Amino acid sequence: MKIIKGLPFELIFWITALLLLGTADVHDHSGAHFTLCPLANMGLTWCPGCGIGRSIAHLLQGNFGESFKQHWFGLPALLILCSRIVTLIKLNLKSSRILNLKNKEEGYV
């Protein structure tokens, strides 16, 4: 639990979002599911954000053709998110090493 508290919120958010998209049922378009999308909640059937979300979900489930049909920006968006996750992990590791070195230096003085 201490490890999770030390992680940046953005890192936890993006990893959770990708896990949820990877396990989402992308074939249910009945509109009966819960959504936070304001456009869908207003009754509009088209939303660029929902299309990217469905596209990423298809990619994570291995449906590349269907992903491109949902939104052409799904693959670049997934690559950007993965790049951001790797960057946040590297920054977190670097800052934890710096803190560990400072703690060791204080012990020597």
CNS distance restraints for C-alpha pairs under 8 A (distance, minus, plus):
assign (resid   1 and name CA) (resid   5 and name CA) 6.47 0.50 0.50
assign (resid   2 and name CA) (resid   6 and name CA) 6.49 0.50 0.50
assign (resid   3 and name CA) (resid   7 and name CA) 6.72 0.50 0.50
assign (resid   7 and name CA) (resid  11 and name CA) 6.93 0.50 0.50
assign (resid   7 and name CA) (resid  12 and name CA) 7.13 0.50 0.50
assign (resid   7 and name CA) (resid  92 and name CA) 7.00 0.50 0.50
assign (resid   8 and name CA) (resid  12 and name CA) 6.70 0.50 0.50
assign (resid   8 and name CA) (resid  88 and name CA) 7.74 0.50 0.50
assign (resid   8 and name CA) (resid  92 and name CA) 7.68 0.50 0.50
assign (resid   9 and name CA) (resid  13 and name CA) 6.05 0.50 0.50
assign (resid  10 and name CA) (resid  14 and name CA) 6.19 0.50 0.50
assign (resid  11 and name CA) (resid  15 and name CA) 6.21 0.50 0.50
assign (resid  11 and name CA) (resid  85 and name CA) 6.00 0.50 0.50
assign (resid  11 and name CA) (resid  88 and name CA) 6.26 0.50 0.50
assign (resid  11 and name CA) (resid  89 and name CA) 7.54 0.50 0.50
assign (resid  12 and name CA) (resid  16 and name CA) 5.97 0.50 0.50
assign (resid  13 and name CA) (resid  17 and name CA) 6.03 0.50 0.50
assign (resid  14 and name CA) (resid  18 and name CA) 6.17 0.50 0.50
assign (resid  14 and name CA) (resid  81 and name CA) 7.17 0.50 0.50
assign (resid  14 and name CA) (resid  85 and name CA) 7.04 0.50 0.50
assign (resid  15 and name CA) (resid  19 and name CA) 6.17 0.50 0.50
assign (resid  15 and name CA) (resid  85 and name CA) 7.41 0.50 0.50
assign (resid  16 and name CA) (resid  20 and name CA) 6.12 0.50 0.50
assign (resid  17 and name CA) (resid  21 and name CA) 6.11 0.50 0.50
assign (resid  18 and name CA) (resid  22 and name CA) 5.93 0.50 0.50
assign (resid  18 and name CA) (resid  57 and name CA) 8.00 0.50 0.50
assign (resid  19 and name CA) (resid  23 and name CA) 6.36 0.50 0.50
assign (resid  20 and name CA) (resid  24 and name CA) 5.94 0.50 0.50
assign (resid  21 and name CA) (resid  53 and name CA) 7.09 0.50 0.50
assign (resid  21 and name CA) (resid  54 and name CA) 7.69 0.50 0.50
assign (resid  21 and name CA) (resid  56 and name CA) 6.98 0.50 0.50
assign (resid  21 and name CA) (resid  57 and name CA) 4.77 0.50 0.50
assign (resid  21 and name CA) (resid  60 and name CA) 7.53 0.50 0.50
assign (resid  22 and name CA) (resid  56 and name CA) 7.90 0.50 0.50
assign (resid  22 and name CA) (resid  57 and name CA) 5.22 0.50 0.50
assign (resid  22 and name CA) (resid  58 and name CA) 7.79 0.50 0.50
assign (resid  22 and name CA) (resid  60 and name CA) 5.19 0.50 0.50
assign (resid  22 and name CA) (resid  61 and name CA) 6.22 0.50 0.50
assign (resid  23 and name CA) (resid  57 and name CA) 7.66 0.50 0.50
assign (resid  23 and name CA) (resid  61 and name CA) 8.00 0.50 0.50
assign (resid  24 and name CA) (resid  57 and name CA) 6.75 0.50 0.50
assign (resid  26 and name CA) (resid  54 and name CA) 6.25 0.50 0.50
assign (resid  26 and name CA) (resid  57 and name CA) 6.82 0.50 0.50
assign (resid  26 and name CA) (resid  58 and name CA) 6.99 0.50 0.50
assign (resid  35 and name CA) (resid  40 and name CA) 7.40 0.50 0.50
assign (resid  35 and name CA) (resid  41 and name CA) 7.36 0.50 0.50
assign (resid  36 and name CA) (resid  41 and name CA) 7.56 0.50 0.50
assign (resid  37 and name CA) (resid  41 and name CA) 6.24 0.50 0.50
assign (resid  37 and name CA) (resid  50 and name CA) 7.46 0.50 0.50
assign (resid  38 and name CA) (resid  42 and name CA) 6.20 0.50 0.50
assign (resid  39 and name CA) (resid  43 and name CA) 6.55 0.50 0.50
assign (resid  39 and name CA) (resid  44 and name CA) 5.45 0.50 0.50
assign (resid  39 and name CA) (resid  45 and name CA) 7.67 0.50 0.50
assign (resid  39 and name CA) (resid  46 and name CA) 7.69 0.50 0.50
assign (resid  39 and name CA) (resid  47 and name CA) 6.45 0.50 0.50
assign (resid  40 and name CA) (resid  44 and name CA) 5.17 0.50 0.50
assign (resid  40 and name CA) (resid  45 and name CA) 6.15 0.50 0.50
assign (resid  40 and name CA) (resid  46 and name CA) 7.57 0.50 0.50
assign (resid  40 and name CA) (resid  47 and name CA) 7.26 0.50 0.50
assign (resid  46 and name CA) (resid  50 and name CA) 7.86 0.50 0.50
assign (resid  46 and name CA) (resid  51 and name CA) 7.94 0.50 0.50
assign (resid  47 and name CA) (resid  51 and name CA) 6.37 0.50 0.50
assign (resid  48 and name CA) (resid  52 and name CA) 6.40 0.50 0.50
assign (resid  48 and name CA) (resid  71 and name CA) 7.92 0.50 0.50
assign (resid  49 and name CA) (resid  53 and name CA) 6.23 0.50 0.50
assign (resid  50 and name CA) (resid  54 and name CA) 6.10 0.50 0.50
assign (resid  51 and name CA) (resid  55 and name CA) 5.96 0.50 0.50
assign (resid  51 and name CA) (resid  70 and name CA) 5.44 0.50 0.50
assign (resid  51 and name CA) (resid  71 and name CA) 5.50 0.50 0.50
assign (resid  52 and name CA) (resid  56 and name CA) 6.09 0.50 0.50
assign (resid  52 and name CA) (resid  70 and name CA) 7.08 0.50 0.50
assign (resid  52 and name CA) (resid  71 and name CA) 5.57 0.50 0.50
assign (resid  52 and name CA) (resid  73 and name CA) 6.60 0.50 0.50
assign (resid  52 and name CA) (resid  74 and name CA) 5.16 0.50 0.50
assign (resid  52 and name CA) (resid  77 and name CA) 7.73 0.50 0.50
assign (resid  53 and name CA) (resid  57 and name CA) 6.16 0.50 0.50
assign (resid  53 and name CA) (resid  74 and name CA) 7.43 0.50 0.50
assign (resid  54 and name CA) (resid  58 and name CA) 6.15 0.50 0.50
assign (resid  54 and name CA) (resid  67 and name CA) 7.18 0.50 0.50
assign (resid  54 and name CA) (resid  70 and name CA) 6.58 0.50 0.50
assign (resid  55 and name CA) (resid  59 and name CA) 6.26 0.50 0.50
assign (resid  55 and name CA) (resid  66 and name CA) 7.34 0.50 0.50
assign (resid  55 and name CA) (resid  67 and name CA) 4.17 0.50 0.50
assign (resid  55 and name CA) (resid  68 and name CA) 6.63 0.50 0.50
assign (resid  55 and name CA) (resid  69 and name CA) 7.79 0.50 0.50
assign (resid  55 and name CA) (resid  70 and name CA) 5.27 0.50 0.50
assign (resid  55 and name CA) (resid  71 and name CA) 5.71 0.50 0.50
assign (resid  55 and name CA) (resid  72 and name CA) 7.88 0.50 0.50
assign (resid  55 and name CA) (resid  73 and name CA) 7.97 0.50 0.50
assign (resid  55 and name CA) (resid  74 and name CA) 4.97 0.50 0.50
assign (resid  55 and name CA) (resid  75 and name CA) 7.71 0.50 0.50
assign (resid  56 and name CA) (resid  60 and name CA) 6.15 0.50 0.50
assign (resid  56 and name CA) (resid  67 and name CA) 6.72 0.50 0.50
assign (resid  56 and name CA) (resid  74 and name CA) 5.16 0.50 0.50
assign (resid  56 and name CA) (resid  75 and name CA) 6.80 0.50 0.50
assign (resid  56 and name CA) (resid  77 and name CA) 7.70 0.50 0.50
assign (resid  56 and name CA) (resid  78 and name CA) 6.30 0.50 0.50
assign (resid  57 and name CA) (resid  61 and name CA) 6.27 0.50 0.50
assign (resid  57 and name CA) (resid  67 and name CA) 7.69 0.50 0.50
assign (resid  58 and name CA) (resid  62 and name CA) 6.15 0.50 0.50
assign (resid  58 and name CA) (resid  63 and name CA) 4.97 0.50 0.50
assign (resid  58 and name CA) (resid  64 and name CA) 6.62 0.50 0.50
assign (resid  58 and name CA) (resid  66 and name CA) 6.56 0.50 0.50
assign (resid  58 and name CA) (resid  67 and name CA) 5.05 0.50 0.50
assign (resid  59 and name CA) (resid  63 and name CA) 5.46 0.50 0.50
assign (resid  59 and name CA) (resid  64 and name CA) 5.45 0.50 0.50
assign (resid  59 and name CA) (resid  67 and name CA) 5.77 0.50 0.50
assign (resid  59 and name CA) (resid  74 and name CA) 7.72 0.50 0.50
assign (resid  59 and name CA) (resid  75 and name CA) 7.31 0.50 0.50
assign (resid  63 and name CA) (resid  67 and name CA) 6.08 0.50 0.50
assign (resid  64 and name CA) (resid  68 and name CA) 6.34 0.50 0.50
assign (resid  65 and name CA) (resid  69 and name CA) 6.38 0.50 0.50
assign (resid  66 and name CA) (resid  70 and name CA) 6.26 0.50 0.50
assign (resid  67 and name CA) (resid  71 and name CA) 6.48 0.50 0.50
assign (resid  67 and name CA) (resid  72 and name CA) 7.52 0.50 0.50
assign (resid  67 and name CA) (resid  74 and name CA) 6.78 0.50 0.50
assign (resid  68 and name CA) (resid  72 and name CA) 4.86 0.50 0.50
assign (resid  68 and name CA) (resid  73 and name CA) 7.76 0.50 0.50
assign (resid  68 and name CA) (resid  74 and name CA) 7.03 0.50 0.50
assign (resid  73 and name CA) (resid  77 and name CA) 5.96 0.50 0.50
assign (resid  74 and name CA) (resid  78 and name CA) 6.11 0.50 0.50
assign (resid  75 and name CA) (resid  79 and name CA) 6.22 0.50 0.50
assign (resid  76 and name CA) (resid  80 and name CA) 6.11 0.50 0.50
assign (resid  77 and name CA) (resid  81 and name CA) 6.18 0.50 0.50
assign (resid  78 and name CA) (resid  82 and name CA) 6.13 0.50 0.50
assign (resid  79 and name CA) (resid  83 and name CA) 6.06 0.50 0.50
assign (resid  80 and name CA) (resid  84 and name CA) 6.16 0.50 0.50
assign (resid  81 and name CA) (resid  85 and name CA) 6.18 0.50 0.50
assign (resid  82 and name CA) (resid  86 and name CA) 6.23 0.50 0.50
assign (resid  83 and name CA) (resid  87 and name CA) 6.16 0.50 0.50
assign (resid  84 and name CA) (resid  88 and name CA) 6.12 0.50 0.50
assign (resid  85 and name CA) (resid  89 and name CA) 6.20 0.50 0.50
assign (resid  86 and name CA) (resid  90 and name CA) 6.19 0.50 0.50
assign (resid  87 and name CA) (resid  91 and name CA) 6.17 0.50 0.50
assign (resid  88 and name CA) (resid  92 and name CA) 6.04 0.50 0.50
assign (resid  89 and name CA) (resid  93 and name CA) 6.12 0.50 0.50
assign (resid  90 and name CA) (resid  94 and name CA) 6.08 0.50 0.50
assign (resid  91 and name CA) (resid  95 and name CA) 6.08 0.50 0.50
assign (resid  92 and name CA) (resid  96 and name CA) 6.10 0.50 0.50
assign (resid  93 and name CA) (resid  97 and name CA) 6.21 0.50 0.50
assign (resid  94 and name CA) (resid  98 and name CA) 6.31 0.50 0.50
assign (resid  95 and name CA) (resid  99 and name CA) 6.19 0.50 0.50
assign (resid  96 and name CA) (resid 100 and name CA) 6.10 0.50 0.50
assign (resid  97 and name CA) (resid 101 and name CA) 6.14 0.50 0.50
assign (resid  98 and name CA) (resid 102 and name CA) 6.22 0.50 0.50
assign (resid  99 and name CA) (resid 103 and name CA) 6.20 0.50 0.50
assign (resid 100 and name CA) (resid 104 and name CA) 6.25 0.50 0.50
assign (resid 101 and name CA) (resid 105 and name CA) 6.13 0.50 0.50
assign (resid 102 and name CA) (resid 106 and name CA) 6.17 0.50 0.50
assign (resid 103 and name CA) (resid 107 and name CA) 6.39 0.50 0.50
assign (resid 104 and name CA) (resid 108 and name CA) 6.64 0.50 0.50
assign (resid 105 and name CA) (resid 109 and name CA) 6.67 0.50 0.50
